[in-house]
């Protein structure tokens, strides 16, 4: 940078009783050099960290993607349902569509009905099949890991279905918003410990009850209960935001919930099924495609921006 440019950059304009005038802030060459060196060091470290992702996205070496989570990741009722069938996992869920977009290898460990503890420590038994904790099969050399879970820990979709069906369902007491955020944070830490080189994307739930969803017409719930479950969804979204704090060097949220508000129940193009069509209060194929598209853009923007900051 030329000397006159440096001097110009130091000028500020301050108003005083005598009118406007320019003054030159003290300038230290040594301080500027030190700041520049810190920026170069930071850039180099980030470039090294994300160079492997750049290289695999642009070369013949395939990117390795892994997916963890529950039904909003797995995709129940969306054909084709793939083995093991007990997982209620679709071959067209957003992890599979993402892998196709990026020409990547996929390890899909999502299981419908999973809680956060089923990801980290607890086996999950469903339909005469027992799945080990998902993290136990997480590839240690994964480049990208997606996570969508937490709803089953606060009786979100299951509670909504039971409420609308007037059914009594026995379930564990839901976690408080604070407990949910803490448990999510613990899940993220364990994922990072197992696959420290991976970038983790905490993918929010698609909106089910949007601003245009009407009681009775779109879902057999009263307006009061709709407001209740909107609050539950908001708690879940907030927990995601809290969970990534202090972990942003390797983790970020994908803001699907807000982006999908106009595609909730009762909209012209819903991304979730209703009580009359599609996967019951779960993502349909269009919803999964929308999530995958947002993820592709987020991943490309994230890797580029992190390397250039």
Helices and strands as residue ranges (DSSP letters): H 3-10, E 11-16, E 19-24, H 29-58, E 64-69, H 71-74, E 81-82, G 85-87, E 89-90, H 94-102, E 105-108, H 116-120, E 124-126, E 129-131, G 134-137, E 144-148, G 151-153, H 157-165, H 177-194, E 199-203, H 223-244, E 251-254, H 256-259, G 261-263, H 285-308
